[in-house]
């Protein structure tokens, strides 16, 4: 035989230190344990079962209350749980949790707004990437034009450019190796053209 919910609700209501956090004895664990023991003896059920059933009833009440509060206006009233009126005294003691939105459509509106903001941020980022790519392509085009200009210029200019590049190299070994490579390329070129 299940626990009589109506009787359990009435018994818990008579021990207000079990639910009223404004009382000085609300945090008195010994007093609470004694109260739960008394309730379990009156109902003839183990303490753990009585406490679990009370938790279930309290949570079910808060869920039912929440669904009633979030129903759109003008909608057909939902059939209420039969113990709602028995537990209505809890309204004064239940902590209201911070709720961002009181209507589901308000929440959807704000989520939609956040998505739009996110889309704008992504679009801006893509624009910036596009600009960066355009700048990189322009820079590559300038380099290609300079390279073709170098080929078209006279050999003295190319020689000066090679000398300037070699002067900028700080590592002496590397500079000597590059000079040898340039000399071998020029020597190979001379022998190929003959």
Secondary structure, DSSP 8 states (H G I E B T S, - for coil): ----HHHHHHHHHH-GGGT-TTSTTTT-HHHHHHHHHHHHHHHTS-HHHHHHHHHHHHHHHHHHHHHHHTS-TTS------TTTTTTGGGGGTS-----S-SSHHHHHHHHHHHHHHHHHHHHHHHHHHHHHHHHHHHHHHHHHHHHHHHHHS-HHHHHHHHHHHHHH---HHHHHHHHHHHHHHHHHHHHHH-
